[in-house]
Amino acid sequence: MDQWVYGELAVLSLMVFGLFGIAMAQKNRANQVLIAGQTQISELRRHTIIRLEHENAELKSMLRAHKGQLAHLSRLLESKW
């Protein structure tokens, strides 16, 4: 083979390795973005669960209060009869 062919092959191999390096860097960046997104989703889920548990506790408290009022009204009605 001619000398220039070896030079061209060397340049081509450097370009391939360069592209491989760029592809790996993009893959790593995509993984970082994915992990960051998953972390944000986990935080949103955690905050949503906390908010729902708080709301659930409030609703249970309201239900107990209404049950108490209902029992009181039932006793009042029974005493009137």
Distance bins in CASP14 RR format, pairs under 12 A and 6 or more apart:
PFRMAT RR
TARGET T0000
AUTHOR 0000-0000-0000
RMODE 2
METHOD distances of the structure
MODEL  1
1 7 0 0 0 0 0 1 0 0 0 0 0
1 8 0 0 0 0 1 0 0 0 0 0 0
1 9 0 0 0 0 1 0 0 0 0 0 0
2 8 0 0 0 0 1 0 0 0 0 0 0
2 9 0 0 0 0 0 1 0 0 0 0 0
3 9 0 0 0 0 0 1 0 0 0 0 0
3 10 0 0 0 0 0 1 0 0 0 0 0
4 10 0 0 0 0 0 1 0 0 0 0 0
4 11 0 0 0 0 0 1 0 0 0 0 0
5 11 0 0 0 0 0 1 0 0 0 0 0
5 12 0 0 0 0 0 1 0 0 0 0 0
6 12 0 0 0 0 0 1 0 0 0 0 0
6 13 0 0 0 0 0 1 0 0 0 0 0
7 13 0 0 0 0 1 0 0 0 0 0 0
7 14 0 0 0 0 1 0 0 0 0 0 0
7 15 0 0 0 0 0 1 0 0 0 0 0
8 14 0 0 0 0 0 1 0 0 0 0 0
8 15 0 0 0 0 0 1 0 0 0 0 0
9 15 0 0 0 0 0 1 0 0 0 0 0
9 16 0 0 0 0 0 1 0 0 0 0 0
10 16 0 0 0 0 0 1 0 0 0 0 0
10 17 0 0 0 0 0 1 0 0 0 0 0
11 17 0 0 0 0 0 1 0 0 0 0 0
11 18 0 0 0 0 0 1 0 0 0 0 0
12 18 0 0 0 0 0 1 0 0 0 0 0
12 19 0 0 0 0 0 1 0 0 0 0 0
13 19 0 0 0 0 0 1 0 0 0 0 0
13 20 0 0 0 0 0 1 0 0 0 0 0
14 20 0 0 0 0 0 1 0 0 0 0 0
14 21 0 0 0 0 0 1 0 0 0 0 0
15 21 0 0 0 0 0 1 0 0 0 0 0
15 22 0 0 0 0 0 1 0 0 0 0 0
16 22 0 0 0 0 0 1 0 0 0 0 0
16 23 0 0 0 0 0 1 0 0 0 0 0
17 23 0 0 0 0 0 1 0 0 0 0 0
17 24 0 0 0 0 0 1 0 0 0 0 0
18 24 0 0 0 0 1 0 0 0 0 0 0
18 25 0 0 0 0 1 0 0 0 0 0 0
19 25 0 0 0 0 0 1 0 0 0 0 0
19 26 0 0 0 0 0 1 0 0 0 0 0
20 26 0 0 0 0 0 1 0 0 0 0 0
20 27 0 0 0 0 0 1 0 0 0 0 0
21 27 0 0 0 0 1 0 0 0 0 0 0
21 28 0 0 0 0 1 0 0 0 0 0 0
21 29 0 0 0 0 0 1 0 0 0 0 0
22 28 0 0 0 0 0 1 0 0 0 0 0
22 29 0 0 0 0 0 1 0 0 0 0 0
23 29 0 0 0 0 0 1 0 0 0 0 0
23 30 0 0 0 0 0 1 0 0 0 0 0
24 30 0 0 0 0 0 1 0 0 0 0 0
24 31 0 0 0 0 0 1 0 0 0 0 0
25 31 0 0 0 0 0 1 0 0 0 0 0
25 32 0 0 0 0 0 1 0 0 0 0 0
26 32 0 0 0 0 0 1 0 0 0 0 0
26 33 0 0 0 0 0 1 0 0 0 0 0
27 33 0 0 0 0 0 1 0 0 0 0 0
27 34 0 0 0 0 0 1 0 0 0 0 0
28 34 0 0 0 0 0 1 0 0 0 0 0
28 35 0 0 0 0 0 1 0 0 0 0 0
29 35 0 0 0 0 0 1 0 0 0 0 0
29 36 0 0 0 0 0 1 0 0 0 0 0
30 36 0 0 0 0 0 1 0 0 0 0 0
30 37 0 0 0 0 0 1 0 0 0 0 0
31 37 0 0 0 0 0 1 0 0 0 0 0
31 38 0 0 0 0 0 1 0 0 0 0 0
32 38 0 0 0 0 0 1 0 0 0 0 0
32 39 0 0 0 0 0 1 0 0 0 0 0
33 39 0 0 0 0 0 1 0 0 0 0 0
33 40 0 0 0 0 0 1 0 0 0 0 0
34 40 0 0 0 0 0 1 0 0 0 0 0
34 41 0 0 0 0 0 1 0 0 0 0 0
35 41 0 0 0 0 0 1 0 0 0 0 0
35 42 0 0 0 0 0 1 0 0 0 0 0
36 42 0 0 0 0 0 1 0 0 0 0 0
36 43 0 0 0 0 0 1 0 0 0 0 0
37 43 0 0 0 0 1 0 0 0 0 0 0
37 44 0 0 0 0 1 0 0 0 0 0 0
37 45 0 0 0 0 0 1 0 0 0 0 0
38 44 0 0 0 0 0 1 0 0 0 0 0
38 45 0 0 0 0 0 1 0 0 0 0 0
39 45 0 0 0 0 0 1 0 0 0 0 0
39 46 0 0 0 0 0 1 0 0 0 0 0
40 46 0 0 0 0 0 1 0 0 0 0 0
40 47 0 0 0 0 0 1 0 0 0 0 0
41 47 0 0 0 0 0 1 0 0 0 0 0
41 48 0 0 0 0 0 1 0 0 0 0 0
42 48 0 0 0 0 0 1 0 0 0 0 0
42 49 0 0 0 0 0 1 0 0 0 0 0
43 49 0 0 0 0 0 1 0 0 0 0 0
43 50 0 0 0 0 0 1 0 0 0 0 0
44 50 0 0 0 0 0 1 0 0 0 0 0
44 51 0 0 0 0 0 1 0 0 0 0 0
45 51 0 0 0 0 0 1 0 0 0 0 0
45 52 0 0 0 0 0 1 0 0 0 0 0
46 52 0 0 0 0 0 1 0 0 0 0 0
46 53 0 0 0 0 0 1 0 0 0 0 0
47 53 0 0 0 0 0 1 0 0 0 0 0
47 54 0 0 0 0 0 1 0 0 0 0 0
48 54 0 0 0 0 0 1 0 0 0 0 0
48 55 0 0 0 0 0 1 0 0 0 0 0
49 55 0 0 0 0 0 1 0 0 0 0 0
49 56 0 0 0 0 0 1 0 0 0 0 0
50 56 0 0 0 0 0 1 0 0 0 0 0
50 57 0 0 0 0 0 1 0 0 0 0 0
51 57 0 0 0 0 0 1 0 0 0 0 0
51 58 0 0 0 0 0 1 0 0 0 0 0
52 58 0 0 0 0 0 1 0 0 0 0 0
52 59 0 0 0 0 0 1 0 0 0 0 0
53 59 0 0 0 0 0 1 0 0 0 0 0
53 60 0 0 0 0 0 1 0 0 0 0 0
54 60 0 0 0 0 0 1 0 0 0 0 0
54 61 0 0 0 0 0 1 0 0 0 0 0
55 61 0 0 0 0 0 1 0 0 0 0 0
55 62 0 0 0 0 0 1 0 0 0 0 0
56 62 0 0 0 0 0 1 0 0 0 0 0
56 63 0 0 0 0 0 1 0 0 0 0 0
57 63 0 0 0 0 0 1 0 0 0 0 0
57 64 0 0 0 0 0 1 0 0 0 0 0
58 64 0 0 0 0 0 1 0 0 0 0 0
58 65 0 0 0 0 0 1 0 0 0 0 0
59 65 0 0 0 0 0 1 0 0 0 0 0
59 66 0 0 0 0 0 1 0 0 0 0 0
60 66 0 0 0 0 0 1 0 0 0 0 0
60 67 0 0 0 0 0 1 0 0 0 0 0
61 67 0 0 0 0 0 1 0 0 0 0 0
61 68 0 0 0 0 0 1 0 0 0 0 0
62 68 0 0 0 0 0 1 0 0 0 0 0
62 69 0 0 0 0 0 1 0 0 0 0 0
63 69 0 0 0 0 0 1 0 0 0 0 0
63 70 0 0 0 0 0 1 0 0 0 0 0
64 70 0 0 0 0 0 1 0 0 0 0 0
64 71 0 0 0 0 0 1 0 0 0 0 0
65 71 0 0 0 0 0 1 0 0 0 0 0
65 72 0 0 0 0 0 1 0 0 0 0 0
66 72 0 0 0 0 0 1 0 0 0 0 0
66 73 0 0 0 0 0 1 0 0 0 0 0
67 73 0 0 0 0 0 1 0 0 0 0 0
67 74 0 0 0 0 0 1 0 0 0 0 0
68 74 0 0 0 0 1 0 0 0 0 0 0
68 75 0 0 0 0 1 0 0 0 0 0 0
68 76 0 0 0 0 0 1 0 0 0 0 0
69 75 0 0 0 0 0 1 0 0 0 0 0
69 76 0 0 0 0 0 1 0 0 0 0 0
70 76 0 0 0 0 0 1 0 0 0 0 0
70 77 0 0 0 0 0 1 0 0 0 0 0
71 77 0 0 0 0 0 1 0 0 0 0 0
71 78 0 0 0 0 0 1 0 0 0 0 0
72 78 0 0 0 0 0 1 0 0 0 0 0
72 79 0 0 0 0 0 1 0 0 0 0 0
73 79 0 0 0 0 0 1 0 0 0 0 0
73 80 0 0 0 0 0 1 0 0 0 0 0
74 80 0 0 0 0 0 1 0 0 0 0 0
74 81 0 0 0 0 0 1 0 0 0 0 0
75 81 0 0 0 0 0 1 0 0 0 0 0
END
